[in-house]
Amino acid sequence: MSNKLSLNILAIGSVEWYKSFSTRYAGVSKHYKFEFISDLNNAISRLDHNSYDVLVIEDDFIKNHSITLSKKAYAMSRPTIILCSSLLRYISYILWKKFDAWPNKFTISKDMIFIKFSNDLSILDNITLLQDCHNNLKKISDEISSVVF
């Protein structure tokens, strides 16, 4: 890896949100590459390709599909950041992550799905943490195999 770490960010949300989101990172010393999708069906099919490092979801736009997209990204060993626009949605995702059967079966997902408020993107500044999630591919494959089979 070069001295200048970079992240390929797949962002899913509304056009207005994306303009604000990507502008926040324009001119930052770290290097970010963005791909943006505002259609759910395109987003689902795009997650089958491993050419992104991090999935960022605007929860207010995708609503109930954020968990589905997060699960798919987890299976591809890609971290997900769900950006919540309200306290109620934030709490519901935290409770899902803590108590739902799926994250309790696939425990590595708890370390790979980040729940944040829409204005808290500090996790993106920790490029090393996000890139280290990609080292979990074998662990994730083993975890999925042990749960499914």
C-alpha positions as CSV (number, residue, x, y, z in Angstrom):
1,M,0.0,0.0,0.0
2,S,1.3,3.5,-0.8
3,N,2.0,6.2,1.8
4,K,-1.2,7.8,0.9
5,L,-4.1,5.6,2.0
6,S,-7.3,5.8,0.0
7,L,-10.9,4.6,0.3
8,N,-13.2,3.7,-2.5
9,I,-16.6,4.7,-1.0
10,L,-19.8,3.4,-2.3
11,A,-22.5,5.9,-1.2
12,I,-26.2,5.1,-1.4
13,G,-28.7,7.8,-0.8
14,S,-30.5,10.8,-2.2
15,V,-28.8,13.2,-4.7
16,E,-29.1,16.1,-2.2
17,W,-27.5,14.1,0.6
18,Y,-24.7,12.9,-1.7
19,K,-23.8,16.5,-2.7
20,S,-23.4,17.5,0.9
21,F,-21.6,14.3,1.9
22,S,-19.0,14.3,-0.9
23,T,-18.4,18.0,-0.6
24,R,-17.4,17.4,3.0
25,Y,-14.4,15.4,1.8
26,A,-13.4,17.6,-1.1
27,G,-9.8,18.8,-0.7
28,V,-9.1,16.7,2.4
29,S,-5.5,15.4,2.7
30,K,-6.6,11.8,2.6
31,H,-7.8,10.5,-0.8
32,Y,-11.4,9.4,-1.2
33,K,-13.0,8.0,-4.4
34,F,-16.8,8.1,-4.5
35,E,-19.3,6.1,-6.4
36,F,-22.9,7.1,-5.9
37,I,-26.1,5.2,-6.4
38,S,-29.6,6.5,-5.7
39,D,-31.6,3.5,-6.9
40,L,-32.2,0.5,-4.6
41,N,-32.1,-2.2,-7.3
42,N,-28.9,-0.9,-8.7
43,A,-27.4,-0.7,-5.2
44,I,-28.3,-4.3,-4.5
45,S,-26.7,-5.6,-7.7
46,R,-23.7,-3.4,-7.2
47,L,-22.8,-4.9,-3.9
48,D,-21.9,-8.1,-5.6
49,H,-18.7,-6.5,-6.9
50,N,-15.8,-6.1,-4.5
51,S,-14.4,-2.9,-6.1
52,Y,-15.4,-0.7,-3.1
53,D,-13.9,-0.5,0.4
54,V,-16.7,1.0,2.4
55,L,-20.5,1.2,2.0
56,V,-22.1,4.4,3.3
57,I,-25.9,4.4,3.5
58,E,-28.1,7.4,4.0
59,D,-30.7,5.7,6.2
60,D,-33.4,8.3,5.6
61,F,-33.4,7.6,1.8
62,I,-33.1,3.8,1.9
63,K,-35.1,3.3,5.1
64,N,-35.9,-0.4,5.7
65,H,-33.3,-1.7,3.3
66,S,-30.3,-0.5,5.2
67,I,-30.0,-3.8,7.1
68,T,-30.4,-5.8,3.9
69,L,-27.6,-3.8,2.2
70,S,-25.4,-4.1,5.3
71,K,-25.8,-7.9,5.4
72,K,-24.8,-8.1,1.8
73,A,-21.7,-5.9,2.3
74,Y,-20.8,-8.0,5.4
75,A,-20.9,-11.2,3.2
76,M,-18.4,-9.4,0.9
77,S,-16.3,-8.5,3.9
78,R,-16.9,-4.8,3.4
79,P,-17.8,-2.5,6.3
80,T,-21.0,-0.5,6.3
81,I,-21.7,2.9,7.8
82,I,-25.4,3.6,8.3
83,L,-26.0,7.3,8.7
84,C,-29.2,8.0,10.7
85,S,-31.0,11.3,10.4
86,S,-33.1,10.9,13.6
87,L,-32.5,9.7,17.2
88,L,-35.3,7.2,16.9
89,R,-33.7,5.5,13.8
90,Y,-30.3,5.6,15.5
91,I,-31.7,3.8,18.6
92,S,-33.5,1.2,16.5
93,Y,-30.3,0.3,14.7
94,I,-28.3,0.1,17.9
95,L,-31.0,-2.2,19.4
96,W,-31.1,-4.3,16.2
97,K,-27.3,-4.7,16.4
98,K,-27.4,-5.7,20.0
99,F,-30.5,-7.9,20.2
100,D,-31.5,-9.2,16.8
101,A,-30.7,-12.9,15.9
102,W,-28.8,-12.1,12.8
103,P,-26.0,-10.0,14.3
104,N,-25.8,-12.4,17.2
105,K,-25.3,-15.3,14.9
106,F,-22.8,-13.4,12.7
107,T,-20.9,-11.7,15.4
108,I,-18.1,-10.3,13.2
109,S,-20.8,-8.1,11.6
110,K,-21.0,-6.2,14.9
111,D,-17.5,-4.9,14.3
112,M,-18.2,-4.1,10.6
113,I,-21.5,-2.3,10.7
114,F,-21.2,1.2,12.2
115,I,-24.2,3.2,13.2
116,K,-23.7,7.0,13.2
117,F,-25.7,10.2,13.0
118,S,-25.7,11.7,9.6
119,N,-23.4,14.5,10.7
120,D,-20.9,12.2,12.4
121,L,-18.5,10.9,9.7
122,S,-15.4,10.7,11.9
123,I,-15.3,6.9,11.2
124,L,-14.2,7.7,7.7
125,D,-11.2,9.4,9.0
126,N,-10.0,6.1,10.5
127,I,-9.0,4.6,7.1
128,T,-6.8,1.9,8.7
129,L,-9.7,0.5,10.8
130,L,-12.0,0.4,7.7
131,Q,-9.4,-1.2,5.5
132,D,-8.6,-3.8,8.3
133,C,-12.2,-5.0,7.9
134,H,-11.1,-6.5,4.6
135,N,-8.8,-8.9,6.4
136,N,-11.8,-10.6,7.9
137,L,-12.7,-12.4,4.7
138,K,-11.6,-15.9,5.9
139,K,-13.2,-15.4,9.3
140,I,-16.4,-14.2,7.7
141,S,-16.5,-17.2,5.4
142,D,-15.9,-19.6,8.3
143,E,-18.6,-17.9,10.4
144,I,-21.1,-18.0,7.6
145,S,-20.3,-21.7,6.9
146,S,-20.6,-22.6,10.6
147,V,-24.0,-20.9,10.9
148,V,-25.5,-22.0,7.6
149,F,-24.1,-25.6,7.6
